[in-house]
Amino acid sequence: MDPDIALVVGVVLAVFSVPSILSAISEGRAPRVAAFTIISAGALILWAISAHPGGYSLHDVPGAFVRVVANFL
C-alpha cells in the first residue's frame, strides 16, 4: 500500500470516528467501535509516516490528499 493512501485513509477514519465517540459518550455507552477505529487510524497514520522517506510534515498532508484523489480520478 502506498504511504499516501494509508495516510489519507487514516486521517479520514480518525475524522469519522469523532462523531461516533461523541454519540456513544452522550448516550452513556462505551465507545468500543470508535476506539477500535481510532486505533486503526492511528496505526495507518504511523505506518504511513514511517514508510514515507523523510516522513510527513503537517504541510505535506494536503498534498497527499490531492495525490490520492488524482490517482483515483
PDB file of N, H, CA, C and O in Angstrom:
ATOM      1  N   MET A   1       0.848  -1.175   0.000  1.00  0.00           N
ATOM      2  CA  MET A   1       0.000   0.000   0.000  1.00  0.00           C
ATOM      3  C   MET A   1       0.891   1.234   0.000  1.00  0.00           C
ATOM      4  O   MET A   1       1.914   1.287   0.682  1.00  0.00           O
ATOM      5  N   ASP A   2       0.487   2.197  -0.761  1.00  0.00           N
ATOM      6  H   ASP A   2      -0.344   2.154  -1.315  1.00  0.00           H
ATOM      7  CA  ASP A   2       1.199   3.460  -0.861  1.00  0.00           C
ATOM      8  C   ASP A   2       1.055   4.236   0.455  1.00  0.00           C
ATOM      9  O   ASP A   2      -0.043   4.292   1.009  1.00  0.00           O
ATOM     10  N   PRO A   3       2.122   4.827   0.960  1.00  0.00           N
ATOM     11  CA  PRO A   3       2.004   5.591   2.213  1.00  0.00           C
ATOM     12  C   PRO A   3       1.013   6.746   2.137  1.00  0.00           C
ATOM     13  O   PRO A   3       0.382   7.089   3.137  1.00  0.00           O
ATOM     14  N   ASP A   4       0.870   7.354   0.948  1.00  0.00           N
ATOM     15  H   ASP A   4       1.383   7.075   0.136  1.00  0.00           H
ATOM     16  CA  ASP A   4      -0.103   8.438   0.815  1.00  0.00           C
ATOM     17  C   ASP A   4      -1.526   7.927   1.047  1.00  0.00           C
ATOM     18  O   ASP A   4      -2.320   8.580   1.723  1.00  0.00           O
ATOM     19  N   ILE A   5      -1.841   6.772   0.493  1.00  0.00           N
ATOM     20  H   ILE A   5      -1.195   6.241  -0.056  1.00  0.00           H
ATOM     21  CA  ILE A   5      -3.179   6.199   0.674  1.00  0.00           C
ATOM     22  C   ILE A   5      -3.408   5.843   2.137  1.00  0.00           C
ATOM     23  O   ILE A   5      -4.488   6.088   2.675  1.00  0.00           O
ATOM     24  N   ALA A   6      -2.405   5.272   2.779  1.00  0.00           N
ATOM     25  H   ALA A   6      -1.528   5.073   2.342  1.00  0.00           H
ATOM     26  CA  ALA A   6      -2.555   4.917   4.191  1.00  0.00           C
ATOM     27  C   ALA A   6      -2.756   6.162   5.047  1.00  0.00           C
ATOM     28  O   ALA A   6      -3.557   6.150   5.982  1.00  0.00           O
ATOM     29  N   LEU A   7      -2.042   7.226   4.737  1.00  0.00           N
ATOM     30  H   LEU A   7      -1.391   7.236   3.977  1.00  0.00           H
ATOM     31  CA  LEU A   7      -2.198   8.470   5.492  1.00  0.00           C
ATOM     32  C   LEU A   7      -3.601   9.043   5.315  1.00  0.00           C
ATOM     33  O   LEU A   7      -4.240   9.441   6.288  1.00  0.00           O
ATOM     34  N   VAL A   8      -4.071   9.083   4.090  1.00  0.00           N
ATOM     35  H   VAL A   8      -3.552   8.759   3.299  1.00  0.00           H
ATOM     36  CA  VAL A   8      -5.389   9.652   3.810  1.00  0.00           C
ATOM     37  C   VAL A   8      -6.486   8.807   4.454  1.00  0.00           C
ATOM     38  O   VAL A   8      -7.401   9.356   5.067  1.00  0.00           O
ATOM     39  N   VAL A   9      -6.409   7.495   4.327  1.00  0.00           N
ATOM     40  H   VAL A   9      -5.666   7.050   3.829  1.00  0.00           H
ATOM     41  CA  VAL A   9      -7.415   6.630   4.944  1.00  0.00           C
ATOM     42  C   VAL A   9      -7.380   6.763   6.463  1.00  0.00           C
ATOM     43  O   VAL A   9      -8.431   6.786   7.103  1.00  0.00           O
ATOM     44  N   GLY A  10      -6.202   6.850   7.040  1.00  0.00           N
ATOM     45  H   GLY A  10      -5.348   6.831   6.520  1.00  0.00           H
ATOM     46  CA  GLY A  10      -6.090   7.023   8.485  1.00  0.00           C
ATOM     47  C   GLY A  10      -6.690   8.325   8.968  1.00  0.00           C
ATOM     48  O   GLY A  10      -7.382   8.348   9.985  1.00  0.00           O
ATOM     49  N   VAL A  11      -6.437   9.407   8.258  1.00  0.00           N
ATOM     50  H   VAL A  11      -5.874   9.389   7.431  1.00  0.00           H
ATOM     51  CA  VAL A  11      -6.983  10.708   8.652  1.00  0.00           C
ATOM     52  C   VAL A  11      -8.503  10.707   8.501  1.00  0.00           C
ATOM     53  O   VAL A  11      -9.209  11.218   9.371  1.00  0.00           O
ATOM     54  N   VAL A  12      -9.014  10.141   7.408  1.00  0.00           N
ATOM     55  H   VAL A  12      -8.440   9.726   6.701  1.00  0.00           H
ATOM     56  CA  VAL A  12     -10.465  10.097   7.197  1.00  0.00           C
ATOM     57  C   VAL A  12     -11.132   9.230   8.272  1.00  0.00           C
ATOM     58  O   VAL A  12     -12.181   9.606   8.794  1.00  0.00           O
ATOM     59  N   LEU A  13     -10.550   8.090   8.606  1.00  0.00           N
ATOM     60  H   LEU A  13      -9.698   7.784   8.181  1.00  0.00           H
ATOM     61  CA  LEU A  13     -11.111   7.254   9.669  1.00  0.00           C
ATOM     62  C   LEU A  13     -11.114   7.993  11.011  1.00  0.00           C
ATOM     63  O   LEU A  13     -12.082   7.911  11.768  1.00  0.00           O
ATOM     64  N   ALA A  14     -10.043   8.702  11.294  1.00  0.00           N
ATOM     65  H   ALA A  14      -9.257   8.768  10.679  1.00  0.00           H
ATOM     66  CA  ALA A  14      -9.976   9.439  12.558  1.00  0.00           C
ATOM     67  C   ALA A  14     -11.035  10.532  12.617  1.00  0.00           C
ATOM     68  O   ALA A  14     -11.654  10.737  13.660  1.00  0.00           O
ATOM     69  N   VAL A  15     -11.246  11.226  11.520  1.00  0.00           N
ATOM     70  H   VAL A  15     -10.743  11.059  10.672  1.00  0.00           H
ATOM     71  CA  VAL A  15     -12.251  12.287  11.494  1.00  0.00           C
ATOM     72  C   VAL A  15     -13.655  11.714  11.631  1.00  0.00           C
ATOM     73  O   VAL A  15     -14.488  12.279  12.341  1.00  0.00           O
ATOM     74  N   PHE A  16     -13.926  10.597  10.958  1.00  0.00           N
ATOM     75  H   PHE A  16     -13.250  10.138  10.381  1.00  0.00           H
ATOM     76  CA  PHE A  16     -15.259   9.999  11.037  1.00  0.00           C
ATOM     77  C   PHE A  16     -15.535   9.336  12.379  1.00  0.00           C
ATOM     78  O   PHE A  16     -16.699   9.117  12.715  1.00  0.00           O
ATOM     79  N   SER A  17     -14.530   9.015  13.141  1.00  0.00           N
ATOM     80  H   SER A  17     -13.585   9.193  12.868  1.00  0.00           H
ATOM     81  CA  SER A  17     -14.768   8.366  14.429  1.00  0.00           C
ATOM     82  C   SER A  17     -15.105   9.362  15.533  1.00  0.00           C
ATOM     83  O   SER A  17     -15.642   8.971  16.570  1.00  0.00           O
ATOM     84  N   VAL A  18     -14.801  10.638  15.331  1.00  0.00           N
ATOM     85  H   VAL A  18     -14.365  10.956  14.489  1.00  0.00           H
ATOM     86  CA  VAL A  18     -15.100  11.639  16.364  1.00  0.00           C
ATOM     87  C   VAL A  18     -16.595  11.738  16.643  1.00  0.00           C
ATOM     88  O   VAL A  18     -16.973  11.733  17.815  1.00  0.00           O
ATOM     89  N   PRO A  19     -17.483  11.828  15.629  1.00  0.00           N
ATOM     90  CA  PRO A  19     -18.914  11.847  15.945  1.00  0.00           C
ATOM     91  C   PRO A  19     -19.389  10.561  16.626  1.00  0.00           C
ATOM     92  O   PRO A  19     -20.291  10.595  17.463  1.00  0.00           O
ATOM     93  N   SER A  20     -18.789   9.450  16.270  1.00  0.00           N
ATOM     94  H   SER A  20     -18.056   9.423  15.591  1.00  0.00           H
ATOM     95  CA  SER A  20     -19.162   8.191  16.903  1.00  0.00           C
ATOM     96  C   SER A  20     -18.792   8.181  18.383  1.00  0.00           C
ATOM     97  O   SER A  20     -19.553   7.686  19.215  1.00  0.00           O
ATOM     98  N   ILE A  21     -17.648   8.718  18.701  1.00  0.00           N
ATOM     99  H   ILE A  21     -17.030   9.120  18.025  1.00  0.00           H
ATOM    100  CA  ILE A  21     -17.229   8.806  20.106  1.00  0.00           C
ATOM    101  C   ILE A  21     -18.167   9.723  20.880  1.00  0.00           C
ATOM    102  O   ILE A  21     -18.612   9.383  21.976  1.00  0.00           O
ATOM    103  N   LEU A  22     -18.465  10.880  20.309  1.00  0.00           N
ATOM    104  H   LEU A  22     -18.104  11.156  19.419  1.00  0.00           H
ATOM    105  CA  LEU A  22     -19.349  11.827  20.986  1.00  0.00           C
ATOM    106  C   LEU A  22     -20.745  11.255  21.168  1.00  0.00           C
ATOM    107  O   LEU A  22     -21.370  11.470  22.206  1.00  0.00           O
ATOM    108  N   SER A  23     -21.239  10.531  20.177  1.00  0.00           N
ATOM    109  H   SER A  23     -20.731  10.356  19.333  1.00  0.00           H
ATOM    110  CA  SER A  23     -22.558   9.920  20.280  1.00  0.00           C
ATOM    111  C   SER A  23     -22.591   8.855  21.369  1.00  0.00           C
ATOM    112  O   SER A  23     -23.536   8.798  22.156  1.00  0.00           O
ATOM    113  N   ALA A  24     -21.584   8.028  21.417  1.00  0.00           N
ATOM    114  H   ALA A  24     -20.816   8.074  20.778  1.00  0.00           H
ATOM    115  CA  ALA A  24     -21.546   6.970  22.431  1.00  0.00           C
ATOM    116  C   ALA A  24     -21.447   7.551  23.831  1.00  0.00           C
ATOM    117  O   ALA A  24     -22.103   7.065  24.752  1.00  0.00           O
ATOM    118  N   ILE A  25     -20.642   8.577  24.000  1.00  0.00           N
ATOM    119  H   ILE A  25     -20.109   8.973  23.253  1.00  0.00           H
ATOM    120  CA  ILE A  25     -20.494   9.178  25.327  1.00  0.00           C
ATOM    121  C   ILE A  25     -21.781   9.875  25.751  1.00  0.00           C
ATOM    122  O   ILE A  25     -22.172   9.797  26.915  1.00  0.00           O
ATOM    123  N   SER A  26     -22.445  10.558  24.812  1.00  0.00           N
ATOM    124  H   SER A  26     -22.127  10.621  23.866  1.00  0.00           H
ATOM    125  CA  SER A  26     -23.672  11.267  25.178  1.00  0.00           C
ATOM    126  C   SER A  26     -24.816  10.311  25.509  1.00  0.00           C
ATOM    127  O   SER A  26     -25.714  10.666  26.272  1.00  0.00           O
ATOM    128  N   GLU A  27     -24.792   9.102  24.943  1.00  0.00           N
ATOM    129  H   GLU A  27     -24.063   8.813  24.323  1.00  0.00           H
ATOM    130  CA  GLU A  27     -25.823   8.114  25.237  1.00  0.00           C
ATOM    131  C   GLU A  27     -25.455   7.207  26.407  1.00  0.00           C
ATOM    132  O   GLU A  27     -26.234   6.330  26.782  1.00  0.00           O
ATOM    133  N   GLY A  28     -24.293   7.411  26.976  1.00  0.00           N
ATOM    134  H   GLY A  28     -23.660   8.123  26.672  1.00  0.00           H
ATOM    135  CA  GLY A  28     -23.873   6.620  28.130  1.00  0.00           C
ATOM    136  C   GLY A  28     -23.348   5.242  27.783  1.00  0.00           C
ATOM    137  O   GLY A  28     -23.280   4.370  28.648  1.00  0.00           O
ATOM    138  N   ARG A  29     -22.974   5.033  26.527  1.00  0.00           N
ATOM    139  H   ARG A  29     -23.029   5.742  25.824  1.00  0.00           H
ATOM    140  CA  ARG A  29     -22.412   3.743  26.108  1.00  0.00           C
ATOM    141  C   ARG A  29     -20.890   3.832  26.044  1.00  0.00           C
ATOM    142  O   ARG A  29     -20.316   4.919  25.979  1.00  0.00           O
ATOM    143  N   ALA A  30     -20.264   2.684  26.063  1.00  0.00           N
ATOM    144  H   ALA A  30     -20.731   1.801  26.115  1.00  0.00           H
ATOM    145  CA  ALA A  30     -18.812   2.644  25.885  1.00  0.00           C
ATOM    146  C   ALA A  30     -18.504   2.756  24.385  1.00  0.00           C
ATOM    147  O   ALA A  30     -19.112   2.040  23.589  1.00  0.00           O
ATOM    148  N   PRO A  31     -17.590   3.622  23.986  1.00  0.00           N
ATOM    149  CA  PRO A  31     -17.294   3.802  22.553  1.00  0.00           C
ATOM    150  C   PRO A  31     -16.341   2.725  22.032  1.00  0.00           C
ATOM    151  O   PRO A  31     -15.209   3.024  21.651  1.00  0.00           O
ATOM    152  N   ARG A  32     -16.798   1.488  22.016  1.00  0.00           N
ATOM    153  H   ARG A  32     -17.718   1.246  22.325  1.00  0.00           H
ATOM    154  CA  ARG A  32     -15.926   0.371  21.621  1.00  0.00           C
ATOM    155  C   ARG A  32     -15.542   0.424  20.147  1.00  0.00           C
ATOM    156  O   ARG A  32     -14.364   0.320  19.805  1.00  0.00           O
ATOM    157  N   VAL A  33     -16.526   0.583  19.281  1.00  0.00           N
ATOM    158  H   VAL A  33     -17.483   0.667  19.559  1.00  0.00           H
ATOM    159  CA  VAL A  33     -16.244   0.611  17.845  1.00  0.00           C
ATOM    160  C   VAL A  33     -15.411   1.842  17.495  1.00  0.00           C
ATOM    161  O   VAL A  33     -14.485   1.765  16.687  1.00  0.00           O
ATOM    162  N   ALA A  34     -15.744   2.965  18.103  1.00  0.00           N
ATOM    163  H   ALA A  34     -16.496   3.027  18.759  1.00  0.00           H
ATOM    164  CA  ALA A  34     -14.987   4.189  17.837  1.00  0.00           C
ATOM    165  C   ALA A  34     -13.546   4.054  18.328  1.00  0.00           C
ATOM    166  O   ALA A  34     -12.625   4.551  17.680  1.00  0.00           O
ATOM    167  N   ALA A  35     -13.349   3.401  19.441  1.00  0.00           N
ATOM    168  H   ALA A  35     -14.097   2.997  19.967  1.00  0.00           H
ATOM    169  CA  ALA A  35     -11.993   3.203  19.950  1.00  0.00           C
ATOM    170  C   ALA A  35     -11.190   2.311  19.001  1.00  0.00           C
ATOM    171  O   ALA A  35     -10.015   2.572  18.742  1.00  0.00           O
ATOM    172  N   PHE A  36     -11.823   1.266  18.491  1.00  0.00           N
ATOM    173  H   PHE A  36     -12.777   1.054  18.701  1.00  0.00           H
ATOM    174  CA  PHE A  36     -11.146   0.398  17.522  1.00  0.00           C
ATOM    175  C   PHE A  36     -10.811   1.170  16.260  1.00  0.00           C
ATOM    176  O   PHE A  36      -9.743   0.979  15.680  1.00  0.00           O
ATOM    177  N   THR A  37     -11.716   2.042  15.830  1.00  0.00           N
ATOM    178  H   THR A  37     -12.584   2.197  16.302  1.00  0.00           H
ATOM    179  CA  THR A  37     -11.481   2.847  14.633  1.00  0.00           C
ATOM    180  C   THR A  37     -10.334   3.831  14.844  1.00  0.00           C
ATOM    181  O   THR A  37      -9.506   4.024  13.954  1.00  0.00           O
ATOM    182  N   ILE A  38     -10.286   4.446  16.010  1.00  0.00           N
ATOM    183  H   ILE A  38     -10.958   4.289  16.733  1.00  0.00           H
ATOM    184  CA  ILE A  38      -9.188   5.380  16.316  1.00  0.00           C
ATOM    185  C   ILE A  38      -7.851   4.647  16.345  1.00  0.00           C
ATOM    186  O   ILE A  38      -6.849   5.163  15.851  1.00  0.00           O
ATOM    187  N   ILE A  39      -7.833   3.452  16.918  1.00  0.00           N
ATOM    188  H   ILE A  39      -8.648   3.033  17.319  1.00  0.00           H
ATOM    189  CA  ILE A  39      -6.594   2.670  16.954  1.00  0.00           C
ATOM    190  C   ILE A  39      -6.152   2.299  15.545  1.00  0.00           C
ATOM    191  O   ILE A  39      -4.968   2.381  15.220  1.00  0.00           O
ATOM    192  N   SER A  40      -7.108   1.888  14.704  1.00  0.00           N
ATOM    193  H   SER A  40      -8.070   1.821  14.968  1.00  0.00           H
ATOM    194  CA  SER A  40      -6.786   1.547  13.314  1.00  0.00           C
ATOM    195  C   SER A  40      -6.277   2.768  12.556  1.00  0.00           C
ATOM    196  O   SER A  40      -5.315   2.675  11.794  1.00  0.00           O
ATOM    197  N   ALA A  41      -6.919   3.904  12.766  1.00  0.00           N
ATOM    198  H   ALA A  41      -7.700   3.980  13.385  1.00  0.00           H
ATOM    199  CA  ALA A  41      -6.494   5.134  12.093  1.00  0.00           C
ATOM    200  C   ALA A  41      -5.096   5.532  12.544  1.00  0.00           C
ATOM    201  O   ALA A  41      -4.264   5.920  11.724  1.00  0.00           O
ATOM    202  N   GLY A  42      -4.839   5.438  13.826  1.00  0.00           N
ATOM    203  H   GLY A  42      -5.515   5.123  14.492  1.00  0.00           H
ATOM    204  CA  GLY A  42      -3.512   5.769  14.339  1.00  0.00           C
ATOM    205  C   GLY A  42      -2.437   4.851  13.787  1.00  0.00           C
ATOM    206  O   GLY A  42      -1.333   5.294  13.468  1.00  0.00           O
ATOM    207  N   ALA A  43      -2.764   3.565  13.676  1.00  0.00           N
ATOM    208  H   ALA A  43      -3.660   3.205  13.935  1.00  0.00           H
ATOM    209  CA  ALA A  43      -1.797   2.609  13.125  1.00  0.00           C
ATOM    210  C   ALA A  43      -1.506   2.922  11.657  1.00  0.00           C
ATOM    211  O   ALA A  43      -0.355   2.858  11.226  1.00  0.00           O
ATOM    212  N   LEU A  44      -2.536   3.256  10.897  1.00  0.00           N
ATOM    213  H   LEU A  44      -3.471   3.308  11.248  1.00  0.00           H
ATOM    214  CA  LEU A  44      -2.321   3.601   9.491  1.00  0.00           C
ATOM    215  C   LEU A  44      -1.477   4.867   9.351  1.00  0.00           C
ATOM    216  O   LEU A  44      -0.584   4.934   8.506  1.00  0.00           O
ATOM    217  N   ILE A  45      -1.761   5.860  10.175  1.00  0.00           N
ATOM    218  H   ILE A  45      -2.486   5.805  10.861  1.00  0.00           H
ATOM    219  CA  ILE A  45      -1.008   7.110  10.101  1.00  0.00           C
ATOM    220  C   ILE A  45       0.450   6.882  10.507  1.00  0.00           C
ATOM    221  O   ILE A  45       1.363   7.389   9.855  1.00  0.00           O
ATOM    222  N   LEU A  46       0.665   6.129  11.568  1.00  0.00           N
ATOM    223  H   LEU A  46      -0.077   5.718  12.097  1.00  0.00           H
ATOM    224  CA  LEU A  46       2.045   5.846  11.991  1.00  0.00           C
ATOM    225  C   LEU A  46       2.803   5.042  10.946  1.00  0.00           C
ATOM    226  O   LEU A  46       3.981   5.301  10.700  1.00  0.00           O
ATOM    227  N   TRP A  47       2.137   4.062  10.326  1.00  0.00           N
ATOM    228  H   TRP A  47       1.180   3.851  10.526  1.00  0.00           H
ATOM    229  CA  TRP A  47       2.798   3.283   9.280  1.00  0.00           C
ATOM    230  C   TRP A  47       3.144   4.175   8.091  1.00  0.00           C
ATOM    231  O   TRP A  47       4.226   4.058   7.516  1.00  0.00           O
ATOM    232  N   ALA A  48       2.225   5.063   7.726  1.00  0.00           N
ATOM    233  H   ALA A  48       1.346   5.158   8.193  1.00  0.00           H
ATOM    234  CA  ALA A  48       2.481   5.951   6.587  1.00  0.00           C
ATOM    235  C   ALA A  48       3.658   6.874   6.871  1.00  0.00           C
ATOM    236  O   ALA A  48       4.486   7.110   5.991  1.00  0.00           O
ATOM    237  N   ILE A  49       3.740   7.393   8.081  1.00  0.00           N
ATOM    238  H   ILE A  49       3.067   7.201   8.796  1.00  0.00           H
ATOM    239  CA  ILE A  49       4.847   8.278   8.440  1.00  0.00           C
ATOM    240  C   ILE A  49       6.170   7.526   8.411  1.00  0.00           C
ATOM    241  O   ILE A  49       7.183   8.061   7.962  1.00  0.00           O
ATOM    242  N   SER A  50       6.163   6.286   8.890  1.00  0.00           N
ATOM    243  H   SER A  50       5.340   5.851   9.255  1.00  0.00           H
ATOM    244  CA  SER A  50       7.418   5.528   8.925  1.00  0.00           C
ATOM    245  C   SER A  50       7.806   4.987   7.552  1.00  0.00           C
ATOM    246  O   SER A  50       8.992   4.789   7.286  1.00  0.00           O
ATOM    247  N   ALA A  51       6.834   4.744   6.678  1.00  0.00           N
ATOM    248  H   ALA A  51       5.871   4.905   6.895  1.00  0.00           H
ATOM    249  CA  ALA A  51       7.136   4.178   5.365  1.00  0.00           C
ATOM    250  C   ALA A  51       7.512   5.242   4.337  1.00  0.00           C
ATOM    251  O   ALA A  51       8.185   4.937   3.353  1.00  0.00           O
ATOM    252  N   HIS A  52       7.092   6.471   4.551  1.00  0.00           N
ATOM    253  H   HIS A  52       6.546   6.719   5.350  1.00  0.00           H
ATOM    254  CA  HIS A  52       7.411   7.549   3.612  1.00  0.00           C
ATOM    255  C   HIS A  52       8.827   8.043   3.881  1.00  0.00           C
ATOM    256  O   HIS A  52       9.167   8.347   5.025  1.00  0.00           O
ATOM    257  N   PRO A  53       9.656   8.126   2.843  1.00  0.00           N
ATOM    258  CA  PRO A  53      11.024   8.607   3.051  1.00  0.00           C
ATOM    259  C   PRO A  53      11.025  10.035   3.597  1.00  0.00           C
ATOM    260  O   PRO A  53      10.507  10.949   2.956  1.00  0.00           O
ATOM    261  N   GLY A  54      11.596  10.219   4.756  1.00  0.00           N
ATOM    262  H   GLY A  54      12.017   9.477   5.277  1.00  0.00           H
ATOM    263  CA  GLY A  54      11.638  11.536   5.382  1.00  0.00           C
ATOM    264  C   GLY A  54      10.412  11.864   6.201  1.00  0.00           C
ATOM    265  O   GLY A  54      10.358  12.915   6.840  1.00  0.00           O
ATOM    266  N   GLY A  55       9.413  10.973   6.194  1.00  0.00           N
ATOM    267  H   GLY A  55       9.457  10.120   5.674  1.00  0.00           H
ATOM    268  CA  GLY A  55       8.193  11.207   6.957  1.00  0.00           C
ATOM    269  C   GLY A  55       7.319  12.273   6.329  1.00  0.00           C
ATOM    270  O   GLY A  55       7.592  12.748   5.227  1.00  0.00           O
ATOM    271  N   TYR A  56       6.277  12.639   7.032  1.00  0.00           N
ATOM    272  H   TYR A  56       6.055  12.253   7.927  1.00  0.00           H
ATOM    273  CA  TYR A  56       5.354  13.682   6.590  1.00  0.00           C
ATOM    274  C   TYR A  56       5.404  14.834   7.576  1.00  0.00           C
ATOM    275  O   TYR A  56       5.535  14.628   8.783  1.00  0.00           O
ATOM    276  N   SER A  57       5.299  16.031   7.061  1.00  0.00           N
ATOM    277  H   SER A  57       5.193  16.199   6.081  1.00  0.00           H
ATOM    278  CA  SER A  57       5.087  17.181   7.928  1.00  0.00           C
ATOM    279  C   SER A  57       3.627  17.592   7.773  1.00  0.00           C
ATOM    280  O   SER A  57       2.912  17.048   6.931  1.00  0.00           O
ATOM    281  N   LEU A  58       3.192  18.540   8.573  1.00  0.00           N
ATOM    282  H   LEU A  58       3.773  18.982   9.256  1.00  0.00           H
ATOM    283  CA  LEU A  58       1.811  18.985   8.500  1.00  0.00           C
ATOM    284  C   LEU A  58       1.504  19.622   7.146  1.00  0.00           C
ATOM    285  O   LEU A  58       0.363  19.585   6.685  1.00  0.00           O
ATOM    286  N   HIS A  59       2.504  20.196   6.520  1.00  0.00           N
ATOM    287  H   HIS A  59       3.431  20.226   6.895  1.00  0.00           H
ATOM    288  CA  HIS A  59       2.305  20.839   5.225  1.00  0.00           C
ATOM    289  C   HIS A  59       2.214  19.827   4.085  1.00  0.00           C
ATOM    290  O   HIS A  59       1.773  20.179   2.991  1.00  0.00           O
ATOM    291  N   ASP A  60       2.621  18.578   4.317  1.00  0.00           N
ATOM    292  H   ASP A  60       2.980  18.292   5.205  1.00  0.00           H
ATOM    293  CA  ASP A  60       2.564  17.554   3.278  1.00  0.00           C
ATOM    294  C   ASP A  60       1.214  16.856   3.195  1.00  0.00           C
ATOM    295  O   ASP A  60       0.926  16.203   2.192  1.00  0.00           O
ATOM    296  N   VAL A  61       0.387  16.975   4.211  1.00  0.00           N
ATOM    297  H   VAL A  61       0.621  17.505   5.026  1.00  0.00           H
ATOM    298  CA  VAL A  61      -0.880  16.235   4.260  1.00  0.00           C
ATOM    299  C   VAL A  61      -1.838  16.674   3.161  1.00  0.00           C
ATOM    300  O   VAL A  61      -2.397  15.802   2.496  1.00  0.00           O
ATOM    301  N   PRO A  62      -2.070  17.968   2.921  1.00  0.00           N
ATOM    302  CA  PRO A  62      -2.972  18.331   1.810  1.00  0.00           C
ATOM    303  C   PRO A  62      -2.473  17.827   0.456  1.00  0.00           C
ATOM    304  O   PRO A  62      -3.275  17.428  -0.389  1.00  0.00           O
ATOM    305  N   GLY A  63      -1.169  17.843   0.246  1.00  0.00           N
ATOM    306  H   GLY A  63      -0.518  18.167   0.932  1.00  0.00           H
ATOM    307  CA  GLY A  63      -0.615  17.311  -0.994  1.00  0.00           C
ATOM    308  C   GLY A  63      -0.866  15.824  -1.139  1.00  0.00           C
ATOM    309  O   GLY A  63      -1.108  15.337  -2.243  1.00  0.00           O
ATOM    310  N   ALA A  64      -0.811  15.097  -0.028  1.00  0.00           N
ATOM    311  H   ALA A  64      -0.615  15.492   0.869  1.00  0.00           H
ATOM    312  CA  ALA A  64      -1.105  13.662  -0.063  1.00  0.00           C
ATOM    313  C   ALA A  64      -2.563  13.437  -0.438  1.00  0.00           C
ATOM    314  O   ALA A  64      -2.870  12.535  -1.218  1.00  0.00           O
ATOM    315  N   PHE A  65      -3.467  14.251   0.111  1.00  0.00           N
ATOM    316  H   PHE A  65      -3.217  14.983   0.744  1.00  0.00           H
ATOM    317  CA  PHE A  65      -4.875  14.133  -0.252  1.00  0.00           C
ATOM    318  C   PHE A  65      -5.074  14.370  -1.746  1.00  0.00           C
ATOM    319  O   PHE A  65      -5.810  13.633  -2.403  1.00  0.00           O
ATOM    320  N   VAL A  66      -4.422  15.390  -2.276  1.00  0.00           N
ATOM    321  H   VAL A  66      -3.824  15.988  -1.742  1.00  0.00           H
ATOM    322  CA  VAL A  66      -4.561  15.707  -3.698  1.00  0.00           C
ATOM    323  C   VAL A  66      -4.015  14.581  -4.558  1.00  0.00           C
ATOM    324  O   VAL A  66      -4.624  14.222  -5.565  1.00  0.00           O
ATOM    325  N   ARG A  67      -2.872  14.016  -4.176  1.00  0.00           N
ATOM    326  H   ARG A  67      -2.377  14.308  -3.358  1.00  0.00           H
ATOM    327  CA  ARG A  67      -2.289  12.921  -4.957  1.00  0.00           C
ATOM    328  C   ARG A  67      -3.177  11.690  -4.946  1.00  0.00           C
ATOM    329  O   ARG A  67      -3.320  11.024  -5.972  1.00  0.00           O
ATOM    330  N   VAL A  68      -3.780  11.374  -3.800  1.00  0.00           N
ATOM    331  H   VAL A  68      -3.664  11.915  -2.967  1.00  0.00           H
ATOM    332  CA  VAL A  68      -4.647  10.198  -3.717  1.00  0.00           C
ATOM    333  C   VAL A  68      -5.901  10.391  -4.562  1.00  0.00           C
ATOM    334  O   VAL A  68      -6.301   9.489  -5.299  1.00  0.00           O
ATOM    335  N   VAL A  69      -6.519  11.564  -4.456  1.00  0.00           N
ATOM    336  H   VAL A  69      -6.194  12.296  -3.858  1.00  0.00           H
ATOM    337  CA  VAL A  69      -7.720  11.838  -5.250  1.00  0.00           C
ATOM    338  C   VAL A  69      -7.378  11.842  -6.730  1.00  0.00           C
ATOM    339  O   VAL A  69      -8.149  11.328  -7.540  1.00  0.00           O
ATOM    340  N   ALA A  70      -6.235  12.413  -7.101  1.00  0.00           N
ATOM    341  H   ALA A  70      -5.609  12.831  -6.443  1.00  0.00           H
ATOM    342  CA  ALA A  70      -5.822  12.438  -8.511  1.00  0.00           C
ATOM    343  C   ALA A  70      -5.576  11.032  -9.045  1.00  0.00           C
ATOM    344  O   ALA A  70      -5.869  10.754 -10.208  1.00  0.00           O
ATOM    345  N   ASN A  71      -5.040  10.142  -8.213  1.00  0.00           N
ATOM    346  H   ASN A  71      -4.802  10.368  -7.268  1.00  0.00           H
ATOM    347  CA  ASN A  71      -4.831   8.763  -8.649  1.00  0.00           C
ATOM    348  C   ASN A  71      -6.139   8.047  -8.911  1.00  0.00           C
ATOM    349  O   ASN A  71      -6.219   7.226  -9.825  1.00  0.00           O
ATOM    350  N   PHE A  72      -7.167   8.339  -8.130  1.00  0.00           N
ATOM    351  H   PHE A  72      -7.102   9.006  -7.387  1.00  0.00           H
ATOM    352  CA  PHE A  72      -8.451   7.682  -8.305  1.00  0.00           C
ATOM    353  C   PHE A  72      -9.227   8.261  -9.480  1.00  0.00           C
ATOM    354  O   PHE A  72     -10.014   7.558 -10.113  1.00  0.00           O
ATOM    355  N   LEU A  73      -9.009   9.533  -9.771  1.00  0.00           N
ATOM    356  H   LEU A  73      -8.370  10.104  -9.256  1.00  0.00           H
ATOM    357  CA  LEU A  73      -9.714  10.136 -10.904  1.00  0.00           C
ATOM    358  C   LEU A  73      -8.927   9.948 -12.173  1.00  0.00           C
ATOM    359  O   LEU A  73      -9.359  10.389 -13.238  1.00  0.00           O
TER     360      LEU A  73
END
